[in-house]
Amino acid sequence: MPASMITLAPLGAWSPVNRASGDADGSTTDVGSATAARLTNCSKQRCASLSFRLLRGCLNWCESEPALAGLVPSGALKSAKVRDAVPSKTVKDDCLQREQLPLWFEHVRKLTNPVHAAYLQALLLTGARREELAAIQWPDVDFQWKGLKIRDKVEGERTIPLTPYVAFLLNALPRRNEWVFSSA
């Protein structure tokens, strides 16, 4: 269908797409309901900021689709007027405190799934992003030279030091397939 024939429904008629996505634990989440819940439990400024980011993501996706490209001017969301009206995303300040670490490690080590326990500990000890660590394959782990190759969303690919404890955790994992943190 040519882009000129596509019409957009009025915003009042729009409803979130209810699409189930698989979570790491095998359960499913209703994406539309999750987004609606996030929007109902936020202040006006946070709600405006979240809505803006969701709209920007949707418009960026539309721009990447050949049938939808060009419907919205490319700089529509980048104007100073829009940036000033929508508050910027604030830095998160929720983190584990030094005093909480012994209890955190105690409970994570008690997890029945060794892959989950190793994954959570490696996340904390390496500082890698969730997706970066989940994407690690066995060839990315260099036990001999103590390095861990991570595909970074910013720099592309980087190698970080493999500490003895993280090496111990990874070495204890079953090698079911090419993924280090694989499910059963």
Secondary structure, DSSP 8 states (H G I E B T S, - for coil): --GGG-----GGG------EEE-TTS-EEEHHHHHHHHHHTS-HHHHHHHHHHHHHHHHHHHHHSTTTTTSS-TTTTSSHHHHHHS-----------GGGHHHHHHHHHT-S-HHHHHHHHHHHHH---HHHHHT-BGGGEETTTTEEEE--TTTS-EEEE--HHHHHHHHTS--SSSBTT---
